[in-house]
Amino acid sequence: MVMRICLFTPSFLPKLGGMEIVIDRLARCFLDRGHEVTVLAKTPREMTDAPVLPYPAVYYPRTRSQVWFLGSTRRALLTEHERRRFDIVHVHQAYPTGYVAVKLRDDLGVPVVITSHRGDIGEASRYRRRRITRDRMVWAMRRADAVTGVSDKLQRIIDDLTGGQARSLVIPNGVDVEIEPPTQPPPEIASLPVFGRDGPAPFMLTLGRLHPYKGLDVLLEAMAILARRGTTAPHLVIAGDGKIRPDLEAQAERL
């Protein structure tokens, strides 16, 4: 059975982050299985050219407020549903997209599933800290056909926020990676301390957006403790970019 699937998200490529990459891989997996998939996404800031993708990606205008001006988000979902007649709307983030989709569920006439990637419902979320958006988010999760989290911890957060009234499930992120290594490593690798005269040494890698809630500052402190104790540990390589990169670089230099 071929399904027409809408992946509805407040953030997507060319912006790079864990959620954006997961949605792209999910769309490609659906496509490989013969389904029709459309990504409906808010236009990223400073996007000049939309990425070339093997499936349609429709971008709707950014709004001045994520609280009072959600009209363009509503219209985008209704318009695309009218064009493509989706069989299901899979929403990424409980707010604002989850709230909008659940509000329109009767008009859409299809199931709405919400997936949280933590940024919306985690303790540091601005949506969770503000009463009106928190209430809307909880309302949406309680009424969605299902709410999935990418970890057991996220499922517990969903259950705590909704008082156990959400149909919560855990579906971990599964992202396919290339199995075949490149024939020639990038030249930058040669400068890493893990490549010495005797070849590569064991190392630990963290790859992702450099954001405060990832706890990378704690990881650096832990590495410093091991060094002070004289404990032999693999080298640590942090790869990525983000607003705390200068802080992490300064911390690593200081330690």
Backbone as JSON, one array per atom type, in Angstrom:
{
  "sequence": "MVMRICLFTPSFLPKLGGMEIVIDRLARCFLDRGHEVTVLAKTPREMTDAPVLPYPAVYYPRTRSQVWFLGSTRRALLTEHERRRFDIVHVHQAYPTGYVAVKLRDDLGVPVVITSHRGDIGEASRYRRRRITRDRMVWAMRRADAVTGVSDKLQRIIDDLTGGQARSLVIPNGVDVEIEPPTQPPPEIASLPVFGRDGPAPFMLTLGRLHPYKGLDVLLEAMAILARRGTTAPHLVIAGDGKIRPDLEAQAERL",
  "N": [[0.83, -1.19, 0.0], [0.68, 2.09, -0.98], [1.52, 5.02, 0.66], [0.7, 8.42, 1.26], [2.67, 10.68, 2.66], [3.18, 13.25, 4.97], [5.8, 15.08, 6.25], [6.07, 17.22, 8.7], [7.56, 20.09, 9.8], [9.3, 22.45, 11.92], [11.85, 23.14, 11.23], [14.37, 22.65, 8.84], [16.56, 21.25, 6.27], [18.3, 23.7, 4.3], [19.44, 24.14, 6.83], [21.48, 22.74, 9.33], [21.33, 20.12, 11.58], [20.67, 17.69, 14.16], [17.9, 16.92, 14.07], [17.09, 17.84, 11.54], [18.68, 16.32, 9.79], [17.82, 13.75, 10.43], [15.11, 13.85, 9.6], [15.43, 14.17, 6.83], [16.7, 11.71, 6.19], [14.7, 9.96, 6.98], [12.67, 10.65, 5.17], [13.88, 9.79, 2.79], [14.05, 7.05, 3.28], [11.31, 6.37, 3.39], [10.69, 6.96, 0.73], [12.27, 5.08, -0.63], [10.84, 2.84, -0.02], [8.67, 3.01, -1.58], [6.7, 4.88, -0.99], [4.9, 8.03, -1.14], [6.27, 11.05, -0.31], [6.33, 14.16, 1.35], [8.07, 16.95, 2.5], [7.22, 19.45, 4.67], [8.11, 22.53, 5.61], [9.27, 25.19, 7.74], [10.69, 28.14, 6.41], [14.16, 28.29, 6.45], [16.3, 30.61, 8.17], [17.96, 33.08, 6.26], [18.11, 31.5, 3.99], [18.97, 31.02, 0.68], [18.94, 29.44, -1.64], [16.91, 26.65, -2.22], [17.52, 23.3, -1.13], [18.49, 20.64, -3.37], [16.58, 17.86, -3.65], [15.45, 14.41, -3.52], [12.74, 14.29, -3.21], [9.7, 16.2, -2.8], [10.13, 19.3, -1.16], [8.52, 21.65, 0.63], [8.44, 24.98, 1.48], [7.28, 27.14, 4.0], [6.36, 30.54, 4.91], [8.28, 32.34, 7.38], [7.16, 33.29, 10.64], [6.21, 36.2, 12.57], [5.8, 35.75, 15.23], [5.79, 32.94, 17.37], [3.67, 32.44, 18.87], [1.35, 34.1, 18.55], [1.01, 34.47, 15.82], [0.37, 32.27, 13.84], [-0.79, 31.8, 11.46], [0.26, 31.51, 8.8], [1.53, 29.08, 9.01], [-0.6, 27.34, 9.5], [-2.09, 27.71, 7.1], [-0.27, 26.75, 5.22], [-0.14, 23.97, 5.77], [-2.81, 23.19, 5.33], [-3.1, 23.91, 2.63], [-1.19, 22.29, 1.29], [-2.18, 19.78, 1.96], [-4.59, 19.85, 0.6], [-3.62, 19.8, -1.99], [-2.17, 17.37, -2.15], [-3.39, 15.38, -0.67], [-2.82, 13.92, 1.88], [-2.14, 10.84, 3.65], [-1.31, 10.61, 6.19], [-0.05, 12.73, 8.74], [3.03, 13.4, 9.87], [4.41, 14.88, 12.45], [7.11, 16.89, 13.45], [8.37, 17.96, 16.41], [6.52, 19.09, 19.14], [5.57, 21.62, 19.43], [5.77, 24.56, 17.44], [4.47, 23.17, 15.41], [3.23, 20.68, 16.03], [1.07, 21.45, 17.62], [-0.38, 23.05, 15.78], [-1.03, 21.13, 13.78], [-2.6, 19.24, 15.19], [-4.72, 20.87, 15.96], [-5.88, 21.18, 13.48], [-6.71, 18.68, 12.8], [-9.32, 17.57, 12.47], [-10.18, 18.94, 10.21], [-8.3, 18.02, 8.4], [-8.69, 15.27, 8.43], [-7.09, 13.02, 8.8], [-4.72, 10.81, 10.47], [-2.59, 12.19, 13.04], [0.67, 12.25, 14.01], [3.04, 12.93, 16.46], [6.45, 13.64, 16.83], [8.97, 14.07, 19.17], [12.08, 15.7, 19.42], [13.44, 16.48, 21.56], [14.23, 19.23, 21.8], [11.92, 20.71, 21.97], [10.41, 19.86, 24.22], [12.16, 19.48, 26.29], [13.73, 20.37, 29.45], [15.08, 22.77, 29.15], [13.78, 24.06, 27.16], [12.38, 26.86, 25.49], [9.71, 26.89, 24.88], [8.59, 25.21, 26.74], [9.1, 26.59, 29.08], [7.51, 28.84, 28.94], [4.24, 29.67, 29.84], [1.88, 29.72, 28.16], [2.66, 28.5, 25.73], [3.55, 26.09, 26.71], [1.17, 24.97, 27.73], [-0.3, 24.7, 25.36], [1.3, 22.89, 23.97], [1.19, 20.62, 25.6], [-1.56, 20.12, 25.43], [-1.74, 19.43, 22.7], [-0.17, 17.08, 22.59], [-1.65, 15.36, 24.18], [-3.85, 14.89, 22.59], [-3.01, 13.97, 20.13], [-2.69, 11.3, 17.72], [-0.59, 9.62, 18.2], [2.41, 9.92, 20.13], [5.78, 10.17, 19.79], [9.0, 9.6, 21.2], [12.55, 9.96, 20.96], [13.99, 8.54, 22.75], [14.06, 6.66, 25.88], [14.08, 8.42, 28.0], [12.91, 10.72, 26.9], [10.34, 9.75, 26.45], [9.5, 9.47, 29.09], [9.47, 12.15, 29.84], [7.43, 13.09, 28.16], [5.26, 11.62, 29.18], [5.21, 12.6, 31.8], [4.65, 15.35, 31.4], [2.14, 15.24, 30.23], [0.62, 13.94, 32.06], [0.4, 11.21, 31.72], [-1.47, 10.94, 29.7], [-0.97, 10.85, 27.02], [-0.56, 8.99, 23.98], [2.09, 7.46, 24.1], [5.22, 6.5, 22.7], [8.41, 4.9, 22.18], [10.65, 5.5, 19.69], [13.63, 5.06, 18.53], [16.12, 7.2, 17.0], [17.21, 6.23, 13.85], [19.7, 6.31, 11.7], [20.89, 5.8, 8.52], [24.24, 5.14, 7.58], [27.12, 5.64, 5.48], [28.72, 2.69, 4.59], [31.1, 2.01, 3.32], [34.33, 3.23, 3.71], [35.94, 6.39, 2.88], [38.26, 6.43, 0.14], [40.52, 8.01, 0.32], [41.41, 9.71, 3.18], [40.25, 12.92, 4.36], [42.53, 15.71, 4.16], [42.7, 17.19, 6.54], [42.57, 15.41, 8.62], [45.07, 14.43, 9.15], [46.22, 16.23, 10.87], [45.18, 15.76, 13.35], [45.59, 14.68, 16.75], [45.29, 11.98, 17.05], [46.49, 10.62, 15.05], [49.49, 9.42, 14.78], [53.02, 8.72, 14.54], [52.94, 5.99, 14.6], [50.62, 5.31, 13.39], [46.95, 5.33, 13.44], [45.45, 6.0, 16.62], [43.36, 4.85, 19.36], [40.34, 6.73, 19.73], [37.85, 9.02, 20.97], [34.83, 10.22, 19.66], [32.7, 13.0, 19.35], [30.04, 14.18, 17.58], [28.23, 16.8, 16.3], [25.79, 19.46, 16.76], [27.02, 22.26, 18.44], [25.86, 22.96, 21.34], [24.55, 24.38, 24.37], [22.94, 22.54, 25.92], [23.96, 20.04, 25.44], [26.01, 19.35, 27.07], [28.8, 19.37, 26.67], [30.76, 20.87, 27.88], [30.92, 19.71, 30.37], [31.92, 17.24, 29.66], [34.49, 17.97, 28.79], [35.56, 18.86, 31.24], [35.58, 16.42, 32.58], [37.49, 15.01, 31.09], [39.72, 16.5, 31.8], [39.93, 15.91, 34.51], [40.59, 13.18, 34.38], [43.09, 13.43, 33.18], [44.53, 14.79, 35.18], [44.61, 12.84, 37.1], [46.3, 11.1, 35.99], [45.33, 9.11, 34.42], [45.13, 6.96, 31.69], [43.54, 7.67, 28.75], [41.52, 7.48, 25.77], [42.08, 9.83, 23.07], [40.06, 12.76, 22.79], [37.85, 13.89, 20.37], [36.1, 16.59, 19.27], [33.66, 17.39, 17.04], [32.03, 19.71, 15.01], [29.79, 22.56, 14.98], [28.6, 25.68, 16.33], [26.89, 27.91, 18.65], [28.34, 27.87, 21.03], [30.9, 27.2, 20.41], [33.31, 28.89, 20.5], [33.53, 29.16, 23.3], [33.94, 26.51, 24.13], [36.33, 25.94, 22.83], [38.04, 27.73, 24.16], [37.83, 26.71, 26.75], [38.91, 24.14, 26.43], [41.53, 24.82, 25.78], [42.29, 26.08, 28.14], [42.21, 23.97, 29.93]],
  "CA": [[0.0, 0.0, 0.0], [1.44, 3.33, -1.07], [0.99, 6.06, 1.52], [1.12, 9.81, 1.02], [3.14, 11.06, 3.99], [3.68, 14.61, 5.18], [6.7, 15.32, 7.37], [5.77, 18.63, 9.01], [8.64, 20.44, 10.71], [9.65, 23.87, 12.01], [13.24, 23.37, 10.84], [14.8, 21.63, 7.87], [17.68, 21.6, 5.4], [19.75, 23.52, 4.46], [19.93, 24.22, 8.2], [22.01, 21.44, 9.71], [21.2, 19.71, 12.97], [20.25, 16.3, 14.25], [16.53, 16.72, 13.61], [17.02, 18.07, 10.1], [19.27, 15.18, 9.11], [16.94, 12.59, 10.64], [13.93, 13.99, 8.74], [15.86, 13.88, 5.47], [16.91, 10.26, 6.05], [13.39, 9.32, 7.09], [12.0, 10.86, 3.89], [14.52, 8.93, 1.8], [13.64, 5.67, 3.57], [9.93, 6.22, 2.9], [10.75, 6.98, -0.73], [12.82, 3.79, -1.06], [9.81, 1.82, 0.17], [7.6, 3.23, -2.54], [5.69, 5.84, -0.53], [5.01, 9.41, -1.58], [6.6, 11.82, 0.89], [6.54, 15.6, 1.2], [8.5, 17.66, 3.7], [6.64, 20.78, 4.78], [9.02, 23.1, 6.59], [9.44, 26.64, 7.84], [11.86, 28.6, 5.67], [15.3, 28.61, 7.32], [16.84, 31.97, 8.08], [19.02, 33.36, 5.29], [18.17, 30.52, 2.91], [18.92, 31.64, -0.64], [18.52, 28.4, -2.59], [16.41, 25.43, -1.59], [18.36, 22.16, -1.5], [17.98, 19.7, -4.37], [16.26, 16.64, -2.92], [14.71, 13.46, -4.37], [11.33, 14.37, -2.83], [9.34, 17.62, -2.69], [10.23, 20.03, 0.11], [7.75, 22.88, 0.5], [8.79, 25.89, 2.57], [6.28, 28.18, 4.27], [7.02, 31.75, 5.44], [8.53, 32.5, 8.81], [6.18, 34.15, 11.29], [6.78, 37.17, 13.52], [5.66, 35.22, 16.58], [5.42, 31.53, 17.44], [2.53, 32.36, 19.79], [0.15, 34.78, 18.09], [0.92, 34.58, 14.37], [0.6, 30.95, 13.26], [-1.66, 31.67, 10.3], [0.95, 30.99, 7.62], [1.79, 27.66, 9.27], [-1.88, 26.67, 9.28], [-2.42, 27.74, 5.67], [0.65, 25.88, 4.48], [-0.55, 22.57, 5.94], [-4.09, 22.99, 4.64], [-2.88, 24.01, 1.18], [-0.49, 21.1, 0.8], [-3.09, 18.65, 2.08], [-5.54, 19.98, -0.5], [-2.91, 19.43, -3.22], [-1.58, 16.03, -2.17], [-4.26, 14.44, 0.05], [-1.97, 13.06, 2.71], [-2.76, 9.77, 4.44], [-0.88, 10.8, 7.57], [0.84, 13.87, 8.98], [4.01, 13.08, 10.9], [4.88, 16.19, 12.89], [8.33, 16.92, 14.24], [8.25, 18.95, 17.47], [5.15, 19.24, 19.64], [5.17, 23.01, 19.25], [4.37, 24.91, 17.14], [3.88, 22.35, 14.34], [2.32, 19.69, 16.59], [-0.14, 22.15, 18.04], [-1.13, 23.44, 14.58], [-1.56, 19.95, 13.1], [-3.68, 18.65, 15.97], [-5.86, 21.78, 15.85], [-6.48, 21.02, 12.15], [-6.89, 17.26, 12.49], [-10.67, 17.31, 11.96], [-10.21, 19.44, 8.84], [-7.46, 17.17, 7.56], [-9.31, 13.95, 8.35], [-6.06, 11.97, 8.78], [-4.01, 10.73, 11.76], [-1.48, 13.1, 13.3], [1.66, 11.68, 14.92], [4.04, 13.91, 16.86], [7.74, 13.14, 17.31], [9.8, 15.06, 19.84], [13.53, 15.52, 19.36], [13.86, 17.04, 22.86], [14.34, 20.67, 21.83], [10.62, 21.32, 22.27], [9.85, 19.5, 25.52], [13.21, 19.39, 27.3], [13.62, 21.37, 30.52], [15.65, 24.05, 28.73], [13.0, 24.59, 26.04], [11.65, 28.11, 25.73], [8.28, 26.6, 24.79], [8.17, 24.61, 28.01], [9.21, 27.57, 30.16], [6.44, 29.83, 28.83], [3.0, 29.0, 30.22], [0.92, 29.56, 27.07], [3.14, 27.5, 24.77], [3.57, 24.8, 27.41], [-0.2, 24.44, 27.77], [-0.67, 24.29, 24.0], [2.08, 21.71, 23.65], [0.6, 19.5, 26.35], [-2.86, 19.87, 24.83], [-1.54, 18.74, 21.43], [0.33, 15.72, 22.81], [-2.74, 14.55, 24.73], [-4.88, 14.62, 21.58], [-2.43, 13.38, 18.93], [-2.93, 9.86, 17.59], [0.55, 9.02, 18.89], [3.54, 10.82, 20.38], [6.99, 9.35, 19.93], [10.25, 10.22, 21.62], [13.67, 9.2, 20.41], [14.67, 7.84, 23.85], [13.22, 6.38, 27.04], [13.98, 9.64, 28.8], [11.92, 11.6, 26.28], [9.01, 9.19, 26.72], [9.15, 9.82, 30.46], [9.12, 13.58, 29.85], [6.1, 13.18, 27.54], [4.27, 11.1, 30.13], [5.12, 13.52, 32.94], [4.0, 16.58, 30.98], [0.74, 15.0, 29.87], [-0.05, 13.16, 33.09], [0.15, 9.87, 31.19], [-2.63, 10.94, 28.82], [-0.55, 10.77, 25.62], [-0.24, 7.66, 23.47], [3.53, 7.66, 23.93], [6.04, 5.38, 22.24], [9.81, 5.2, 21.94], [11.2, 5.07, 18.4], [14.96, 5.7, 18.48], [16.62, 7.64, 15.7], [18.05, 5.28, 13.13], [20.16, 7.01, 10.51], [21.84, 5.0, 7.74], [25.53, 5.78, 7.28], [27.88, 4.95, 4.44], [29.54, 1.61, 5.15], [32.42, 2.06, 2.71], [35.09, 4.44, 4.07], [36.53, 7.05, 1.72], [39.56, 5.86, -0.24], [41.54, 8.91, 0.86], [40.86, 10.57, 4.22], [40.48, 14.35, 4.17], [43.86, 16.08, 4.66], [42.64, 17.73, 7.89], [42.7, 14.33, 9.6], [46.47, 14.23, 9.49], [46.62, 17.14, 11.94], [44.61, 15.35, 14.62], [46.58, 13.97, 17.57], [45.08, 10.53, 17.05], [47.3, 10.04, 14.0], [50.91, 9.63, 15.09], [53.97, 7.99, 13.69], [52.6, 4.57, 14.59], [49.28, 5.12, 12.83], [45.84, 5.85, 14.25], [45.26, 5.52, 17.99], [41.94, 4.92, 19.74], [39.86, 8.06, 20.1], [36.4, 9.19, 21.17], [34.32, 11.28, 18.79], [31.34, 13.51, 19.48], [29.76, 14.9, 16.33], [26.9, 17.38, 16.36], [25.68, 20.9, 16.97], [27.61, 22.65, 19.71], [24.78, 23.66, 22.04], [24.76, 24.22, 25.82], [22.31, 21.41, 26.6], [24.62, 18.77, 25.15], [26.91, 19.01, 28.17], [30.17, 19.17, 26.24], [31.65, 21.48, 28.87], [31.1, 18.7, 31.42], [32.81, 16.23, 29.08], [35.85, 18.51, 28.84], [35.99, 18.82, 32.64], [35.86, 15.02, 32.91], [38.78, 14.67, 30.49], [40.76, 17.15, 32.59], [40.06, 15.13, 35.75], [41.36, 11.98, 34.04], [44.49, 13.82, 32.94], [45.17, 15.11, 36.47], [44.81, 11.58, 37.83], [47.27, 10.27, 35.28], [44.62, 8.0, 33.79], [45.25, 6.9, 30.23], [42.23, 7.65, 28.09], [41.62, 7.83, 24.35], [41.91, 11.23, 22.73], [38.69, 13.22, 22.54], [37.69, 14.76, 19.21], [34.77, 17.21, 19.19], [33.46, 17.9, 15.68], [30.74, 20.37, 14.86], [29.81, 24.01, 15.09], [27.46, 26.19, 17.08], [27.13, 29.17, 19.34], [29.28, 27.77, 22.15], [32.21, 26.72, 19.96], [34.42, 29.66, 21.09], [33.65, 28.85, 24.73], [34.53, 25.18, 24.26], [37.74, 26.03, 22.44], [38.76, 28.38, 25.26], [37.86, 25.78, 27.88], [39.87, 23.08, 26.11], [42.87, 25.42, 25.89], [42.55, 26.34, 29.55], [42.37, 22.7, 30.64]],
  "C": [[0.87, 1.25, 0.0], [0.75, 4.38, -0.2], [1.53, 7.42, 1.1], [1.41, 10.42, 2.39], [3.63, 12.5, 3.98], [4.58, 14.64, 6.41], [6.7, 16.82, 7.62], [6.72, 19.1, 10.1], [8.9, 21.94, 10.75], [11.07, 24.17, 11.58], [13.7, 22.25, 9.91], [16.01, 22.14, 7.09], [17.33, 22.83, 4.58], [20.3, 23.77, 5.86], [20.36, 22.83, 8.64], [21.9, 21.22, 11.21], [20.72, 18.28, 12.98], [18.87, 16.07, 13.69], [16.42, 16.85, 12.09], [17.57, 16.88, 9.31], [18.39, 13.95, 9.24], [15.71, 12.67, 9.72], [14.29, 13.69, 7.29], [16.04, 12.38, 5.26], [15.59, 9.51, 6.12], [12.62, 9.45, 5.77], [12.58, 9.94, 2.82], [14.15, 7.46, 2.01], [12.21, 5.41, 3.11], [9.9, 6.13, 1.38], [11.24, 5.64, -1.26], [11.79, 2.68, -0.94], [8.57, 2.07, -0.68], [6.52, 4.21, -2.12], [5.93, 7.21, -1.16], [5.2, 10.28, -0.33], [6.85, 13.28, 0.52], [7.01, 16.15, 2.54], [7.93, 19.07, 3.64], [7.36, 21.48, 5.93], [9.0, 24.63, 6.57], [10.72, 27.05, 7.12], [13.0, 28.93, 6.62], [15.76, 30.05, 7.12], [17.95, 32.02, 7.03], [19.16, 32.28, 4.23], [18.03, 31.25, 1.57], [18.41, 30.65, -1.68], [18.06, 27.18, -1.82], [17.29, 24.26, -2.02], [17.69, 21.29, -2.56], [17.81, 18.35, -3.69], [15.45, 15.71, -3.82], [13.21, 13.41, -4.06], [10.98, 15.84, -2.72], [9.52, 18.14, -1.27], [9.57, 21.39, -0.11], [8.03, 23.75, 1.72], [7.7, 26.94, 2.75], [6.95, 29.36, 4.97], [7.23, 31.69, 6.95], [7.49, 33.47, 9.38], [6.87, 35.1, 12.27], [6.72, 36.65, 14.95], [5.24, 33.76, 16.5], [4.23, 31.34, 18.38], [1.27, 32.9, 19.13], [-0.02, 34.78, 16.57], [1.26, 33.24, 13.71], [-0.23, 30.73, 12.0], [-0.97, 31.08, 9.09], [1.27, 29.51, 7.78], [0.52, 26.85, 9.02], [-2.22, 26.58, 7.78], [-1.53, 26.81, 4.86], [0.22, 24.42, 4.57], [-1.86, 22.3, 5.2], [-3.92, 23.0, 3.13], [-2.22, 22.76, 0.62], [-1.36, 19.86, 0.92], [-4.12, 18.67, 0.96], [-4.9, 19.51, -1.81], [-2.6, 17.94, -3.27], [-2.4, 14.97, -1.45], [-3.44, 13.42, 0.84], [-2.8, 11.98, 3.4], [-2.39, 9.9, 5.92], [0.01, 12.04, 7.62], [1.75, 13.49, 10.15], [4.71, 14.39, 11.26], [6.15, 16.04, 13.72], [8.32, 18.18, 15.1], [6.77, 19.17, 17.83], [4.64, 20.66, 19.51], [6.2, 23.72, 18.39], [3.68, 23.98, 16.16], [2.9, 21.32, 14.89], [1.0, 20.3, 16.98], [-1.01, 22.51, 16.84], [-1.78, 22.22, 13.92], [-2.73, 19.32, 13.86], [-4.92, 19.54, 15.93], [-6.61, 21.58, 14.53], [-6.86, 19.58, 11.84], [-8.28, 16.96, 11.93], [-10.81, 17.8, 10.52], [-9.41, 18.55, 7.9], [-8.08, 15.79, 7.37], [-8.32, 12.81, 8.28], [-5.39, 11.93, 10.15], [-2.86, 11.74, 11.83], [-0.59, 12.45, 14.36], [2.71, 12.74, 15.2], [5.3, 13.19, 17.31], [8.52, 14.28, 17.94], [11.26, 14.69, 19.68], [14.2, 16.2, 20.55], [13.85, 18.57, 22.88], [13.05, 21.38, 22.19], [10.17, 21.07, 23.7], [10.89, 19.36, 26.62], [13.11, 20.53, 28.3], [14.13, 22.74, 30.1], [14.84, 24.72, 27.62], [12.29, 25.88, 26.4], [10.16, 27.89, 25.64], [7.78, 25.99, 26.1], [8.18, 25.64, 29.14], [8.08, 28.6, 30.12], [5.09, 29.15, 28.98], [2.1, 28.74, 29.02], [1.38, 28.5, 26.07], [3.23, 26.12, 25.42], [2.18, 24.18, 27.43], [-0.63, 23.96, 26.39], [0.04, 23.01, 23.6], [1.51, 20.48, 24.34], [-0.76, 19.13, 25.76], [-2.71, 19.06, 23.54], [-1.09, 17.29, 21.65], [-0.77, 14.81, 23.37], [-3.73, 14.12, 23.67], [-4.34, 14.03, 20.29], [-2.7, 11.87, 18.9], [-1.78, 9.06, 18.19], [1.6, 10.09, 19.08], [4.76, 9.95, 20.6], [8.14, 10.21, 20.39], [11.39, 9.36, 21.13], [14.47, 8.48, 21.5], [13.67, 7.57, 24.97], [13.03, 7.62, 27.9], [12.94, 10.59, 28.22], [10.51, 11.06, 26.49], [8.57, 9.52, 28.14], [8.76, 11.3, 30.57], [7.72, 13.78, 29.26], [5.03, 12.74, 28.52], [4.1, 12.03, 31.33], [4.35, 14.79, 32.56], [2.51, 16.39, 30.76], [-0.02, 14.23, 30.93], [-0.41, 11.76, 32.61], [-1.0, 9.79, 30.21], [-2.26, 10.94, 27.33], [-0.32, 9.32, 25.24], [1.25, 7.67, 23.11], [4.23, 6.37, 23.55], [7.48, 5.85, 22.13], [10.19, 4.64, 20.57], [12.55, 5.76, 18.25], [15.29, 6.17, 17.07], [17.47, 6.53, 15.09], [18.45, 5.91, 11.81], [21.17, 6.13, 9.79], [23.11, 5.81, 7.5], [26.22, 4.97, 6.2], [28.78, 3.9, 5.09], [30.97, 1.69, 4.62], [33.15, 3.34, 3.12], [35.64, 5.11, 2.81], [37.9, 6.46, 1.41], [40.71, 6.7, 0.29], [40.92, 9.79, 1.94], [41.1, 12.04, 3.89], [41.82, 14.75, 4.78], [43.85, 16.62, 6.09], [42.88, 16.66, 8.95], [44.14, 14.17, 10.06], [46.92, 15.11, 10.64], [46.08, 16.73, 13.31], [45.62, 14.55, 15.43], [46.41, 12.46, 17.55], [45.89, 9.84, 15.96], [48.77, 10.39, 14.26], [51.79, 8.82, 14.15], [53.61, 6.52, 13.57], [51.2, 4.3, 14.03], [48.2, 5.62, 13.77], [45.79, 5.2, 15.63], [43.78, 5.56, 18.32], [41.54, 6.35, 20.11], [38.35, 8.03, 20.26], [35.96, 10.37, 20.32], [32.92, 11.69, 19.21], [31.11, 14.44, 18.29], [28.36, 15.49, 16.41], [26.96, 18.89, 16.55], [26.2, 21.24, 18.37], [26.64, 23.57, 20.44], [24.93, 23.41, 23.53], [24.15, 22.96, 26.4], [22.95, 20.07, 26.3], [25.67, 18.4, 26.19], [28.36, 18.79, 27.77], [31.18, 19.82, 27.18], [31.93, 20.51, 30.01], [32.05, 17.61, 30.93], [34.26, 16.71, 29.12], [36.39, 18.5, 30.27], [36.36, 17.39, 33.05], [37.2, 14.58, 32.32], [39.92, 15.27, 31.28], [41.0, 16.39, 33.9], [40.88, 13.87, 35.49], [42.83, 12.3, 33.84], [45.22, 14.09, 34.25], [45.45, 13.85, 37.28], [45.84, 10.68, 37.15], [46.64, 9.07, 34.6], [44.77, 8.07, 32.28], [43.86, 6.77, 29.61], [42.42, 7.96, 26.61], [41.5, 9.34, 24.14], [40.44, 11.53, 22.5], [38.7, 14.17, 21.35], [36.25, 15.27, 19.2], [34.64, 17.84, 17.81], [32.08, 18.54, 15.59], [30.91, 21.87, 14.95], [28.57, 24.45, 15.85], [27.88, 27.37, 17.92], [28.11, 29.08, 20.5], [30.65, 27.27, 21.71], [33.36, 27.55, 20.54], [34.63, 29.35, 22.58], [34.32, 27.5, 24.94], [36.01, 25.19, 23.88], [38.57, 26.67, 23.55], [38.89, 27.47, 26.46], [38.89, 24.68, 27.65], [41.3, 23.6, 26.23], [43.24, 25.63, 27.34], [42.86, 25.06, 30.32], [43.55, 21.89, 30.14]]
}
